[in-house]
C-alpha cells in the first residue's frame, strides 16, 4: 500500500465523521499524536479512557495505528 492510498483511506474515515455527531469523541489528530508519542501524559490518559469506552474511537485508533505503522515501514524502505 502506498502513502497516497493510506491518505485516501484516512480522508474517507474523516469524511464519515460528520460534524455534530461524536462531539465528545477524540479528534483524529490527537489519536495520531498519541500513536506518535507527541501527546502529554495527562491528555493521553484522558483520551485513552474515552477510547476504551467508545467503539467508534477504538476503530479510529486501530485504523490510525495501521496507518502510522505502514508509514514507518514505507519510510524505512
QUIZI-V913094 format. One record per residue. N is the residue number from 1. PHI is phi in radians with two decimals (NA if undefined). Layout:
N	PHI
N	PHI
This chain:
1	NA
2	-1.56
3	-1.06
4	-1.10
5	-1.11
6	-1.09
7	-1.09
8	-1.08
9	-1.14
10	-1.10
11	-1.10
12	-1.13
13	-1.08
14	-1.10
15	-1.13
16	-1.35
17	-1.55
18	-1.08
19	-1.01
20	1.65
21	-1.53
22	0.93
23	-1.15
24	-1.62
25	-1.37
26	-1.34
27	-1.15
28	-0.99
29	-1.13
30	-1.20
31	-1.06
32	-1.12
33	-1.05
34	-1.11
35	-1.17
36	-1.53
37	1.32
38	-1.83
39	-1.80
40	-1.01
41	-0.98
42	-1.06
43	-1.19
44	-1.09
45	-1.10
46	-1.08
47	-1.14
48	-1.20
49	-1.08
50	-1.13
51	-1.00
52	-1.12
53	-1.91
54	-2.21
55	-1.12
56	-1.16
57	-1.20
58	-1.10
59	-1.09
60	-1.06
61	-1.10
62	-1.12
63	-1.12
64	-1.14
65	-1.05
66	-1.12
67	-1.13
68	-1.09
69	-1.09
70	-1.12
71	-1.08
72	-1.13
73	-1.13
74	-1.13
75	-1.18
76	-1.50
77	-1.39
